[in-house]
Amino acid sequence: MSTKNIKELESLANNGDVGAIYELGQRYFYGVGVNLDYGKARNYFEIASERGSSGSNYFLGKIYYNGNGVQTNHLKAKEYFEKSAEADNTYSKYYLGKLYYWGDGVEKNTEKAEEYKNIVLGKPIYANQKADLNEFYSIVDFEGKTKEYVGELQNKVALEYKNLFGKEI
């Protein structure tokens, strides 16, 4: 997220800046600098999605998948995750596999779930994830676990850099 405040983002959004619209959606989704408000987040993401923001489709998928401020609707979540996955969003591919693995809003299909799992695990950053289908699709917060893992990697790299060159990065 940028360092812009909400007023600046709203001004940019009112002038049609899709990035600002998307960021406002994120701010309301996570409650960063504003009160958490899934309804406002959804509205911003819908506008950004209509204007071509694939990231917005991922968040809309999460909103409908988890029932954040709306009735849970796995079929609608699937539609948004598919749009986002077409733009190569790995998190959306994970959720699509999860939908097929559990049969949430779609016909249960472990073969498709396995295909999505293999796509996700084909990305180097995800190679540390558990490969067993049930464990893989039982991760409650895949995005959070990934960010945690990336943070651990960054800390290891920073420590190694300090050990090698005697200064911090």
C-alpha positions as CSV (number, residue, x, y, z in Angstrom):
1,M,0.0,0.0,0.0
2,S,1.1,3.5,-0.7
3,T,1.9,6.2,1.9
4,K,-1.0,8.3,0.6
5,N,-3.7,9.2,3.1
6,I,-7.4,8.4,2.6
7,K,-8.3,11.9,1.4
8,E,-5.5,11.7,-1.3
9,L,-6.7,8.3,-2.4
10,E,-10.3,9.4,-2.5
11,S,-9.4,12.4,-4.6
12,L,-7.4,10.2,-7.0
13,A,-10.3,7.6,-7.1
14,N,-12.8,10.3,-7.8
15,N,-10.7,11.2,-10.9
16,G,-10.8,7.6,-12.1
17,D,-7.4,6.3,-10.8
18,V,-7.9,2.5,-10.7
19,G,-4.9,2.0,-8.5
20,A,-6.3,4.4,-5.9
21,I,-9.8,2.7,-6.1
22,Y,-8.1,-0.7,-5.6
23,E,-6.1,0.6,-2.7
24,L,-9.1,2.1,-1.0
25,G,-10.7,-1.4,-1.3
26,Q,-7.7,-2.9,0.4
27,R,-7.7,-0.2,3.2
28,Y,-11.3,-0.9,4.0
29,F,-10.8,-4.7,3.7
30,Y,-7.9,-4.7,6.2
31,G,-9.0,-1.7,8.2
32,V,-5.8,0.2,7.5
33,G,-6.2,3.9,8.3
34,V,-10.0,3.5,8.3
35,N,-12.5,1.4,10.1
36,L,-12.7,-2.1,8.6
37,D,-15.7,-2.1,6.3
38,Y,-16.3,-5.0,4.0
39,G,-19.2,-3.3,2.3
40,K,-17.1,-0.3,1.3
41,A,-14.2,-2.6,0.4
42,R,-16.5,-4.6,-1.9
43,N,-17.8,-1.5,-3.6
44,Y,-14.3,-0.2,-4.3
45,F,-13.2,-3.7,-5.5
46,E,-16.2,-4.0,-7.8
47,I,-15.5,-0.6,-9.4
48,A,-11.8,-1.5,-9.8
49,S,-12.7,-4.9,-11.2
50,E,-15.0,-3.3,-13.8
51,R,-12.0,-1.2,-14.8
52,G,-9.7,-4.2,-15.3
53,S,-8.0,-4.7,-11.8
54,S,-7.3,-8.4,-11.5
55,G,-6.3,-8.0,-7.9
56,S,-9.7,-6.7,-7.1
57,N,-11.2,-10.0,-8.4
58,Y,-9.1,-11.9,-5.9
59,F,-10.4,-9.8,-3.0
60,L,-14.0,-10.1,-4.3
61,G,-13.5,-13.8,-4.4
62,K,-12.3,-13.8,-0.8
63,I,-15.2,-11.6,0.3
64,Y,-17.7,-14.1,-1.2
65,Y,-15.7,-17.2,-0.1
66,N,-15.5,-16.1,3.5
67,G,-18.9,-14.3,3.7
68,N,-17.2,-11.0,4.7
69,G,-20.2,-8.6,4.9
70,V,-22.2,-10.7,2.4
71,Q,-23.8,-14.1,2.3
72,T,-21.2,-16.7,1.7
73,N,-21.4,-17.6,-2.0
74,H,-18.8,-20.1,-3.2
75,L,-20.1,-20.0,-6.8
76,K,-19.7,-16.3,-7.0
77,A,-16.3,-16.6,-5.3
78,K,-15.3,-19.1,-7.9
79,E,-16.2,-16.7,-10.7
80,Y,-14.0,-13.9,-9.2
81,F,-11.1,-16.3,-8.4
82,E,-11.2,-17.6,-12.1
83,K,-11.0,-14.0,-13.4
84,S,-8.0,-13.3,-11.1
85,A,-6.4,-16.7,-11.9
86,E,-6.5,-15.8,-15.6
87,A,-4.1,-12.9,-14.6
88,D,-1.9,-15.5,-12.9
89,N,-2.9,-14.7,-9.3
90,T,-1.5,-17.6,-7.3
91,Y,-3.7,-17.1,-4.3
92,S,-6.8,-17.3,-6.5
93,K,-5.5,-20.6,-7.9
94,Y,-5.1,-21.9,-4.4
95,Y,-8.7,-21.0,-3.6
96,L,-10.0,-22.5,-6.8
97,G,-8.2,-25.8,-5.8
98,K,-9.7,-25.5,-2.3
99,L,-13.2,-25.1,-3.7
100,Y,-12.8,-28.2,-5.8
101,Y,-11.2,-30.2,-3.0
102,W,-14.0,-29.5,-0.6
103,G,-16.8,-29.3,-3.2
104,D,-17.8,-25.9,-2.0
105,G,-20.2,-24.4,-4.5
106,V,-18.8,-26.7,-7.2
107,E,-18.8,-30.4,-7.8
108,K,-16.0,-32.0,-5.7
109,N,-13.1,-32.8,-8.0
110,T,-9.9,-33.9,-6.4
111,E,-8.2,-34.1,-9.8
112,K,-8.8,-30.4,-10.4
113,A,-7.8,-29.7,-6.9
114,E,-4.5,-31.6,-7.4
115,E,-3.9,-29.6,-10.7
116,Y,-4.3,-26.3,-8.9
117,K,-2.1,-27.5,-6.0
118,N,0.7,-28.5,-8.5
119,I,0.4,-25.1,-10.2
120,V,0.8,-23.3,-6.8
121,L,3.7,-25.6,-5.7
122,G,5.3,-24.9,-9.1
123,K,6.1,-21.4,-7.9
124,P,9.4,-21.4,-6.0
125,I,8.0,-19.4,-3.0
126,Y,5.4,-22.0,-2.3
127,A,7.6,-25.0,-2.5
128,N,7.7,-25.1,1.4
129,Q,4.0,-25.8,1.6
130,K,2.7,-29.2,2.5
131,A,2.1,-31.4,-0.5
132,D,-0.7,-33.7,1.0
133,L,-4.0,-32.5,-0.5
134,N,-5.9,-32.5,2.7
135,E,-3.2,-30.6,4.6
136,F,-2.6,-28.2,1.7
137,Y,-6.3,-27.3,1.4
138,S,-6.8,-27.2,5.2
139,I,-4.5,-24.2,5.6
140,V,-6.8,-21.5,7.1
141,D,-4.9,-18.5,5.9
142,F,-2.7,-19.4,2.9
143,E,-2.0,-15.8,2.1
144,G,-1.0,-15.1,5.7
145,K,1.2,-18.2,5.9
146,T,2.9,-17.1,2.6
147,K,3.6,-13.6,4.0
148,E,5.0,-15.1,7.2
149,Y,7.3,-17.4,5.1
150,V,8.5,-14.5,3.0
151,G,9.2,-12.5,6.1
152,E,11.3,-15.4,7.5
153,L,13.2,-15.6,4.2
154,Q,13.8,-11.8,4.2
155,N,15.1,-12.1,7.8
156,K,17.5,-15.0,6.9
157,V,18.8,-13.0,3.9
158,A,19.4,-9.9,6.0
159,L,21.2,-11.9,8.6
160,E,23.3,-13.7,6.0
161,Y,24.2,-10.3,4.4
162,K,25.2,-8.9,7.8
163,N,27.4,-12.0,8.4
164,L,29.0,-11.8,5.0
165,F,29.5,-8.0,4.7
166,G,29.3,-6.8,8.3
167,K,26.5,-4.3,7.7
168,E,22.7,-4.5,7.6
169,I,20.5,-4.2,4.6
